[in-house]
């Protein structure tokens, strides 16, 4: 049982933040008009820190990761992906605003997002 938990824990620490980010983005899709760059920015932001948490949990460069990225708020308790996901989504919104208006928008649930 301990072996299963040791193997599953890093994988779950990688997947859960990405899944939670996608769920939050799908609920707030109309707030940012479904711009793809918001999705990309948020997933990159949260995914990067989720990968670091997974590596730290698997004891791959754990001390180096803990010391190097301790400046990220909430990183020490495993929730640094929240802040970096928010930063990524804000960057995605700025990219969407600065980009051409014909940027692709994500259509969720068959509704046209304008």
N, C-alpha and C positions, 0 to 999 in steps of 0.2 A: 504494500500500500504506500509506503514511504517513497519507493522508487517511482511510482506513478505520479505522486504529488511533486516530486523533485523534477520530473520531466514536464509535467503539465503547467507548473507555475510560470516559468518564463514564457511559454507560448501564450498563456492567458494574459500575462502582463503586456504582451505585444498586441494581442487582438482586441481586448476589451476597450482600451482607449479609442482605437480606431472605430470600433462599432458604436460606441457611445457618441463619438463625434458625428458620425454619419446620421445617427438617429436625431440628434439635436439639430443638425443642418436640415434634415428633411422636415422637421416641425417648423423651422424658422425660414423655410425656403422663400416664402412670399415677402419677408422683410427685406431681403437683399435681391429680390427679383430673379432668383434662380441662377445668378451668374456662376458659370463654371469655375472661374478663377477663385471664388470664395471657397468652393469645395476643395479645390486643389491646395490652396494656401492652408486651410484648416487641417487637412489630412497630412500634409507635409509637416506642419508644425507639431501636431500631436503625435504623428507616427515616428518622428525623429526621437522624441523623448521617450516614447513607448519602447522603441528599440533599445535605447540606453538602459531603461529600467529592466527590460528582459535580459540584456547582457549582464547587468549587475546582479540580477537574481540567479543567473546561471554561473556566477563567479568567474566571468570572463572579464578581465580588467576591472574588477569591482572597485578596488581602491582608487584606481586612476579615474574612473567614471565618477565616483562619489566625490572626489576632491575637485576635479576639473569643472563639473557642472553643478556644484553646490550653490552657485550664484542664482540659479533659476528658482523663483519662488515656488514653494511646495514640492520641490524635487526630493527633498530628504524624506518626505512621507509618501512618495510614489505618485504624487498628483501634479507633477510639473507639466504634464501634457495639457492640462487645462489652460494654463497661461500661454504656452507656446501655440496651442490651437487657436486661442483668441487672437494672438498677435498675427498668426497666419491668415485668419479670416479677415482681419482689418486690412492687411496687405492685399488680400484678394479683392476686397471692396475697392481699394484705391486703384488697383490695376483695372478693374471693371469700369470705373468711372473714367479713367484716362484712355482706355482703349476705344476702338471704334464701336459704334452702337450695334453693329451687326454681329457682335460676339454671340456665340452659341449660348443659349440658356437651357437649363435642364427642365424637362417637363415631367412633373411628378403627378401621377394619378390621372393622366389624360387631360389635365387642365392647361390651357395656354397661359403662360406666365408673361406678364408685360411689365 
